[in-house]
Amino acid sequence: MKNIIFLLRPQQWLKNTFIFLPLFFGQRLTDWTCLLPCIIAFFSFSLIASSIYCFNDICDVEADSLHPEKCKRPIASGAVSKTTAYWLMLCCIIASALLTTFINKEHLTTLFSLIGFYLFMNIAYCIRLKQIALVDVFILAVGFVLRIVVGSVATGIVLSHWIVLMTFLLALFLAFAKRRDDVVIYNETGIKPRKNVNRYNLEFLNQAISILASITIVCYFMYTVSEEVIARFKTPYLYITSVFVLLGMFRYLQLTIVDIKSGSPTKVLMKDHFIQLCLAGWIICYTVILYL
């Protein structure tokens, strides 16, 4: 059971909290009629994500067995068979489909289409697209945008183009930072964590990460001072939250370039207290300004 849970990677469900962003930015976090479908959408999407983790580990079993960390994964280590993984994948897909029917009857077809597209996009990613440099990181970023769109459809809250843009840029930044970790492993051990690793190098990735960090920060600044946002939230003080965004971005850059610890954004968030404090400070500050 421990290995099956490890295969499903519930700790990675943290990424799916992006589904709650429309609720948070739409000032509807305390509205139970929106919160309940959002919670169901979270678990539905998380089950689909777990099915993809199963399929990914099946496809990558040979490469994972050579990786210093990924060799501990259940299929690569031999703790779980491929047949079991396929059955788990199917069960997760069925459970996700059943949960989705309880979310929003009015937009059920749209929700099925979005979640289905995410599933098939990631199956294609596991089979082939992850081997194509640049395409791989852009698909990961699109996946995060799909998360917030699912949250928007589930709750009926219209998304701001600022939120979509910032989500895409931040996800792209994290994806490039993760690729940098793969390049470091390749340079140190000669082992390719993924087949397209030789299409990246540290110079290119450092530049890409720096550019994306800059654009994301500027985009957030523009969001907080835009007339549209000030008029909607009836407050000109959102720019104060930029302090925590700056601190968080610079800390992640420090972890990536100086400490070389950017392999998994989820692990970084769960282990690094500085980033946790930045995130907590941002949430508290934003909540006080927006809700109180």
N, C-alpha and C positions, 0 to 999 in steps of 0.2 A: 504493500500500500504506500509506503514511504517513497519508493521509486516511481510509482504511478503519479503521485502528487508532484514529485520533482519533474516528471515529464510534462505535466500540464502547466507547470510554472505559474502558480497563482500569484507569486510575488510580482510577476510582470503585469498583473492586472492593474497595477498602480498607473500605468500609462492610460488606461481607459477612463480615468477620472476626468480626462479632457471632455468627456461626454457631458459633464456637469457645468462646463464653462458658459454655455448659453444661459443656463439657469442663474449662475452667479452674476454675470455681467448684465443680465436682464432684470436684476433685482427681484427675482421670483424664488429665491432660495428657501423662503419660509412658506411658499404656497404649496400645500400638500397635493393639490390637483396636478401640479407640474412636477413635483419632487418624486412622487410615486412612479409615474411612467419613466422618469429618468433613471431611477434605481433599477427598474426592470430592464431598461435598455442597457445599463451598465453590465448587468450579469449576462444578458443575452450576447452582447458584443464580446465579453470576456470568454465565454464558452467557445465562440467562433475563433477567438485568438488562440485559445488552448488547442483547438483542433489543428490550427496551422503550426503550432509548436511541435505537435506530434508528427505532422507530415514533414516539417523541416528537418527534424532529427532523423527521420527515416532516410531522407534524401542525402543528408550530410554525414551519415554514419562513418564513412571511410575517412573523410577530412577531419571529423571531430576526434577520431581515435588518435590522430597525430598532434592535436592541439593540447598545449600544457594544461588548460583548464577544462575545455569542452570534452576531453576524454573521460571525464567523470559523469557525463550525462548518461541516463539509464540505458539507452539503446547502444551507444558507443561502448559502454562498459560491459554490455551483455546482461544487465540486470533485468531488462524488459525486452521481449522479442518484437520483431517488426509486426507480426500478426496481431499481437496485443495492442500495439500502437495504432494500427489501422482501425481496430474495433473501438478504441477510445476516441479516435478522431470522429468516427461515425456517430457515436453516442453524444459527443459534444455538439455536433451539427444538428442532430435531431432535437436535443434539449434546448438549443438556442432558438430553433424554429418555433418550438412550442411556447417558449417564453415570449417571443416577439408578438405572438397573437394576442397577448394581454396588454400590449403597450398603448396603441392608438389605432382604433378600428378605422378611423377616417383616413389615416395615412398609412395603412398596413402595407399596401402594395409598394409604396415608396420606401418604407423601412426594409422590407424584404429585398428590394432592389439594391439598396445601399449596402446592407450587410452581405448580400450575395455577391455583389461586385467586389467588396473587400476580400471575401473568401477566395474567389477565383483569381483576383489580382495577385494575391499572396501565394496561391498554388503555382501560378505562372512564375512568380518571383523565385520560389523554391526550386522549380524545375530548371529554369533557364535565365530569367532576367537578373538574378542576383550576381550572375557572372559578368554582366556588362557594366563597366565602370560608369559612374554618374547616373545611369538609369537606376541602379540599385538604391542610391541614397534618395533620389527623387521619389521613388515608390514608397519608401519609408515615410517621407514627409507627407505625401498624399494620404497615407494611412491615418495620420493624425488629423488631417483636415476632415476626413470621412467620419472620424469619431465625433467631432463637434457638430457636423452636419446631422448625424444620427441624433445627437442630443437636441438639436434644434427642431427636427421633425417630430421627435417623441413628445416634446413639450409644447410645440406650436409657437415657439419664440423665434422671431426673425433674427438672423445673424447679422452683425455688423461686418462690413468688409474689412474693417481694421482687425477684428478678432481672427478672421480667416487668414489674413495676410501674416499676422504675427505668429499664429500657430504654425503655418507653413515654414516661415523663416526659422523659428526656434527649433522645429523638428529637423530641418535641414542642417542647422548648426550642430545639433547633437549627433546626427548621422555621420557627418564628416569627422567629428571628434572621435567617434567609435572606429571609423576606418583608419584614423591615425594610429590608434592602438594596435590594429592589425598589422600596419606597416612596421611599427616598432618591434613587434614579435617576429616578423619576417626578417628584419635586419639583424636581430640578435640571435635567432636560432636557425634561420634558413628554411623554416617550415612555413608554408603558405596557409594561414587560417582560412582563406577563401581564394578561389581561383583568380579573381581579378586584382589581387593585391599588388601585382607588378605594374598595374596601370595607374597606381598612386605612388607618390613619394612624399617625404616629410615637408619639402619646400612647398609643393603644390597645396598640401593639406593645411599647412600653417597659414598660407595666404587665404585659402578658401574659408577657414575658420575665422580668421581676423575680419575678412570682408563681411561675412554673415553676422558676426557679433556686432559690428558697427551698424549695419543696416537694420538689424533687429532693435537695437537700442534707439536709433533715430526714429524708427517706425513707432516705437512705444512713446517716445517724447511727443511726436506729432499727434498720436492718438489722444494723449492726456490733455493737450491744449487745443484740440480741434473744436471749432464752434458747434459742430453737430453733437459731439459727445458732451460738451459743457451744457448745451441746451437740453439734452435728453436727461442727464443726471442732475441737472440744476445745481451744479457745483463747479467752481473753477480750480479746486484744490487737488485734483487727481495727480497733478504733476509731482506731488510730494512722494508718491509711491515709486517714482523713478529711481530714487536712492537705492531701494532694495533690488531693483532690476539690475542696476549698474554693479552693485556689490556681487550679486549672484552670478552674473555673466563673467566678471573678472575672476571670481573664485573658480568657476568651471574652466576658464582658460588656464589658470594657474595649475589646476589638477591635471589638465590635458597636456600642457607643454612642459611644465616644470616637474611635476610629480609622476607624470605618465600613468594616470589612473582613470582613464576615460573609457575603459572597455565596455561597461554597461551603465547607461544613464540611470537606470533604476537602482543599481547597487550604489552608485555615487550618492543618489538622493537619500537612500536608506542608511548610509554609513557616515556621510560627511555632515558634521554638526553645524559647520559654518553655513552651508547651503540650506540646511534645515531651518536655521535661524533667519536667513534671508527670506525664505519662502513664508515662514510663519509671520515675520514682520510685514511682508507685502500683503498677506491675507488679512491680518489684523487692521493694518492701515487702510486698505481698500474697503474693508467691511465698515469701519468706523465712518469713513467719508461717504460711502454709498448708502448705508443703511441707517446710520444714527445721526 
